[in-house]
Amino acid sequence: MTVTPIQIYAQDIESDVFNLLHVHIPSLGESATVDIKYMKKFDEPENYYKFEKDISGNILKYRILIQNNTVRFILYNFRGKIRELESSSFKYKLDEIVNVKSLGIPDVTYAKVVSIPIQTLASLSQAKLQQYERTAPKHELVGACHSRYFEELLGYIDLELIPNVEERPINLRRVSAPICECIRGIEENKKGMQIIQGWKNKIAEKCMNLINSTKEKIQLINSKEYENSSTTDKIQMLELLQKMEGELMTLAQNDLNTLDPVIN
């Protein structure tokens, strides 16, 4: 049997509610089933060595043990003997920026995580678990996991794509992609934010140009040369100022307020 560490993709919904989204398992050429248990503070893995049958009547193969919202042990039922396997965990957060270059979407390297479906939860508090229901991806499915995984844990998350363009598009496309194809990290956040900062700079430039143009129009209205202008000209100037004010409000309220992901 391969000793390749099992890769686990998850989310902390609360400090003691663990959302298991996706798991890469060794290619063992057999059907595989899994369950997840939340261990108490001083609990031992041996207390979970008894493997029952799953809901389909098959003998359970894998058990993931969580403690303090961290994967502590992976138990594998190998011909009736329980083994502890190595694992590596990746936790994702809402509003962080991830690298999605592997999805092959033209002109897109980064995306913002806008929603993480609830898949399989674990917690010591049954009351908390009852507050949540399993949810599904919300958008068009793109990409696919290229590893072996548990079929009940597809691991798609919802993304807002950040295209590699100088100005923010009017509408940003949203898709749902396998979490394992979305690479997170400090550098990925930083590079994605550089694109967003460029968009913000463009918006700020537009705002400044509108402000300067408004000042010029106000100075013209207040000038002596404008005193003798016709009523029609004055009305047209006021309408122009109102239009410019509306453009400024749109830039400030709609564009700037939707650009800031939360980076942790």
C-alpha positions as CSV (number, residue, x, y, z in Angstrom):
1,M,0.0,0.0,0.0
2,T,1.3,3.5,-0.9
3,V,2.3,5.7,2.0
4,T,1.5,8.9,0.1
5,P,-0.1,11.3,2.7
6,I,-3.9,11.7,2.3
7,Q,-4.7,15.3,1.3
8,I,-7.7,16.8,3.2
9,Y,-9.5,20.0,2.1
10,A,-11.7,21.7,4.7
11,Q,-13.1,24.9,6.3
12,D,-13.6,26.1,9.9
13,I,-17.2,27.2,10.0
14,E,-16.9,28.0,13.7
15,S,-14.1,27.4,16.2
16,D,-15.5,23.9,16.9
17,V,-17.4,23.1,13.7
18,F,-15.3,21.5,11.0
19,N,-16.5,21.3,7.4
20,L,-14.9,18.4,5.5
21,L,-15.0,19.2,1.7
22,H,-12.7,17.0,-0.2
23,V,-10.2,14.2,0.4
24,H,-7.6,12.7,-1.9
25,I,-7.0,9.0,-1.1
26,P,-4.4,6.5,-2.3
27,S,-5.3,4.6,-5.4
28,L,-6.0,1.2,-3.9
29,G,-8.2,-0.2,-6.6
30,E,-11.1,-0.8,-4.2
31,S,-14.3,0.9,-3.1
32,A,-13.7,3.3,-0.3
33,T,-16.0,4.7,2.3
34,V,-15.3,7.3,5.0
35,D,-16.8,8.8,8.1
36,I,-15.7,11.7,10.3
37,K,-15.6,11.9,14.1
38,Y,-14.8,14.7,16.5
39,M,-12.6,13.7,19.4
40,K,-12.8,15.1,22.9
41,K,-9.9,16.9,24.4
42,F,-8.1,13.9,26.0
43,D,-9.6,11.2,23.7
44,E,-7.3,8.6,22.1
45,P,-7.6,7.2,18.5
46,E,-7.8,3.6,19.8
47,N,-11.3,4.5,21.0
48,Y,-12.4,4.7,17.4
49,Y,-10.8,1.5,16.1
50,K,-14.2,-0.3,15.8
51,F,-15.3,0.0,12.2
52,E,-19.0,-0.6,11.6
53,K,-20.7,-1.0,8.2
54,D,-21.7,2.1,6.4
55,I,-25.3,2.9,5.3
56,S,-24.8,0.8,2.2
57,G,-23.9,-2.3,4.2
58,N,-20.2,-2.1,3.2
59,I,-17.4,-2.3,5.8
60,L,-16.1,1.2,6.5
61,K,-12.6,1.8,5.1
62,Y,-11.5,5.2,6.4
63,R,-12.2,7.3,9.5
64,I,-11.1,10.9,9.9
65,L,-10.6,12.0,13.5
66,I,-10.9,15.8,14.3
67,Q,-9.7,17.4,17.5
68,N,-9.7,21.2,18.2
69,N,-10.8,21.7,14.6
70,T,-7.6,20.0,13.3
71,V,-7.2,16.6,11.6
72,R,-5.4,14.5,14.2
73,F,-5.6,11.0,12.8
74,I,-6.6,9.1,9.6
75,L,-7.6,5.5,10.4
76,Y,-7.6,2.9,7.6
77,N,-9.2,-0.4,7.9
78,F,-6.8,-2.8,6.1
79,R,-8.2,-6.3,6.1
80,G,-9.6,-5.9,9.5
81,K,-6.5,-4.3,11.0
82,I,-6.6,-0.5,11.8
83,R,-3.7,1.6,10.6
84,E,-3.0,5.3,11.2
85,L,-2.1,7.1,8.0
86,E,-0.2,10.3,7.4
87,S,-2.2,13.3,6.1
88,S,-1.8,17.0,5.1
89,S,-4.6,19.5,5.5
90,F,-5.6,22.6,3.6
91,K,-8.2,25.0,5.1
92,Y,-9.9,27.6,3.0
93,K,-11.7,30.8,4.0
94,L,-14.4,32.9,2.5
95,D,-13.2,36.0,0.5
96,E,-9.6,34.9,0.2
97,I,-7.8,34.9,-3.2
98,V,-6.7,31.7,-4.8
99,N,-4.7,30.7,-7.9
100,V,-6.9,29.0,-10.4
101,K,-4.6,28.9,-13.4
102,S,-4.9,25.1,-13.6
103,L,-8.6,25.5,-14.6
104,G,-7.5,26.8,-18.0
105,I,-9.9,29.7,-18.1
106,P,-8.5,32.3,-20.7
107,D,-7.0,35.4,-19.1
108,V,-7.7,34.3,-15.6
109,T,-5.1,33.3,-13.0
110,Y,-6.8,34.3,-9.7
111,A,-10.3,34.2,-8.1
112,K,-12.0,35.2,-4.9
113,V,-13.7,32.5,-2.8
114,V,-17.3,33.8,-2.5
115,S,-19.0,30.7,-1.0
116,I,-18.0,27.3,0.4
117,P,-20.7,24.7,0.4
118,I,-21.4,22.7,3.5
119,Q,-20.5,19.1,2.9
120,T,-19.7,16.8,5.9
121,L,-19.6,18.5,9.3
122,A,-18.0,17.4,12.6
123,S,-18.4,18.9,16.0
124,L,-18.7,18.0,19.7
125,S,-21.9,20.0,19.8
126,Q,-24.9,18.2,18.2
127,A,-26.9,21.4,18.7
128,K,-24.6,23.3,16.5
129,L,-24.6,20.6,13.8
130,Q,-28.4,20.8,13.6
131,Q,-28.1,24.5,12.7
132,Y,-26.5,23.6,9.3
133,E,-27.8,21.8,6.2
134,R,-25.7,20.4,3.4
135,T,-25.5,22.8,0.5
136,A,-24.4,22.5,-3.1
137,P,-22.3,24.7,-5.5
138,K,-24.2,27.6,-6.9
139,H,-22.6,28.2,-10.3
140,E,-21.4,26.6,-13.5
141,L,-19.1,23.7,-12.7
142,V,-15.6,24.1,-14.3
143,G,-12.6,21.9,-14.0
144,A,-12.3,18.4,-12.3
145,C,-10.3,16.7,-9.6
146,H,-7.5,14.6,-11.2
147,S,-6.9,12.5,-8.0
148,R,-8.9,9.7,-6.5
149,Y,-11.4,11.0,-4.0
150,F,-14.5,10.1,-2.0
151,E,-17.5,10.5,-4.3
152,E,-19.7,12.0,-1.6
153,L,-17.0,14.8,-1.1
154,L,-16.8,16.4,-4.5
155,G,-15.3,19.6,-3.0
156,Y,-16.5,22.3,-5.4
157,I,-16.4,25.8,-4.1
158,D,-17.8,29.0,-5.5
159,L,-15.5,31.6,-7.1
160,E,-15.6,35.1,-8.5
161,L,-13.0,35.2,-11.3
162,I,-10.4,38.0,-11.4
163,P,-9.4,38.5,-15.0
164,N,-5.9,39.8,-16.0
165,V,-7.2,43.1,-17.3
166,E,-6.3,46.7,-16.4
167,E,-9.9,47.8,-15.6
168,R,-12.6,46.0,-13.7
169,P,-15.2,44.4,-16.0
170,I,-18.8,45.5,-15.5
171,N,-19.8,42.0,-14.6
172,L,-17.4,39.5,-12.9
173,R,-18.0,35.9,-13.8
174,R,-18.7,33.3,-11.1
175,V,-18.0,29.6,-11.4
176,S,-17.7,26.6,-9.1
177,A,-14.4,24.7,-9.2
178,P,-12.8,21.8,-7.3
179,I,-11.1,23.1,-4.2
180,C,-8.0,21.1,-4.9
181,E,-7.5,23.1,-8.1
182,C,-7.6,26.4,-6.2
183,I,-4.1,27.0,-4.7
184,R,-4.1,29.3,-1.6
185,G,-1.2,31.0,0.0
186,I,0.3,34.4,0.9
187,E,1.9,35.0,-2.5
188,E,-1.3,34.1,-4.3
189,N,-3.2,36.6,-2.2
190,K,-0.6,39.2,-2.8
191,K,-0.6,38.7,-6.6
192,G,-4.3,38.7,-6.9
193,M,-4.6,41.8,-4.8
194,Q,-2.2,43.6,-7.1
195,I,-4.7,43.1,-10.0
196,I,-7.5,44.4,-7.8
197,Q,-5.4,47.4,-6.6
198,G,-4.8,48.2,-10.3
199,W,-8.6,48.3,-10.8
200,K,-9.0,50.6,-7.7
201,N,-6.3,52.9,-9.1
202,K,-8.2,53.2,-12.4
203,I,-11.4,54.0,-10.5
204,A,-9.7,56.6,-8.4
205,E,-8.3,58.2,-11.5
206,K,-11.7,58.4,-13.0
207,C,-13.1,59.9,-9.8
208,M,-10.3,62.5,-9.8
209,N,-10.9,63.4,-13.4
210,L,-14.7,63.9,-12.7
211,I,-13.9,66.0,-9.6
212,N,-11.5,68.2,-11.5
213,S,-14.0,68.6,-14.3
214,T,-16.8,69.4,-11.8
215,K,-14.6,72.1,-10.3
216,E,-14.0,73.6,-13.7
217,K,-17.7,73.7,-14.4
218,I,-18.4,75.4,-11.0
219,Q,-15.7,78.0,-11.6
220,L,-17.3,78.7,-15.0
221,I,-20.7,79.1,-13.5
222,N,-19.3,81.6,-10.9
223,S,-17.4,83.6,-13.5
224,K,-18.6,87.0,-14.7
225,E,-18.5,85.8,-18.3
226,Y,-21.2,83.2,-17.4
227,E,-23.6,85.8,-15.9
228,N,-25.0,86.7,-19.3
229,S,-25.5,83.2,-20.4
230,S,-29.0,82.1,-21.4
231,T,-31.3,80.2,-19.1
232,T,-31.1,77.2,-21.4
233,D,-27.3,77.1,-21.1
234,K,-27.5,77.3,-17.3
235,I,-30.0,74.5,-17.2
236,Q,-27.8,72.3,-19.4
237,M,-24.8,73.0,-17.2
238,L,-26.7,72.1,-14.0
239,E,-27.9,68.9,-15.7
240,L,-24.3,68.1,-16.7
241,L,-23.2,68.6,-13.1
242,Q,-25.9,66.3,-11.8
243,K,-24.9,63.7,-14.3
244,M,-21.2,63.9,-13.2
245,E,-22.3,63.7,-9.5
246,G,-24.2,60.5,-10.3
247,E,-21.2,59.0,-12.0
248,L,-19.1,59.8,-9.0
249,M,-21.7,58.2,-6.7
250,T,-21.8,55.1,-8.9
251,L,-18.0,54.7,-8.9
252,A,-17.8,55.2,-5.1
253,Q,-20.7,53.0,-4.1
254,N,-20.8,50.2,-6.7
255,D,-17.2,49.7,-7.8
256,L,-15.0,50.6,-4.9
257,N,-17.1,48.8,-2.3
258,T,-17.0,45.4,-4.1
259,L,-13.2,45.2,-4.6
260,D,-11.8,44.3,-1.2
261,P,-11.4,40.6,-0.4
262,V,-10.7,39.8,3.2
263,I,-7.1,38.4,3.4
264,N,-6.2,36.4,6.5
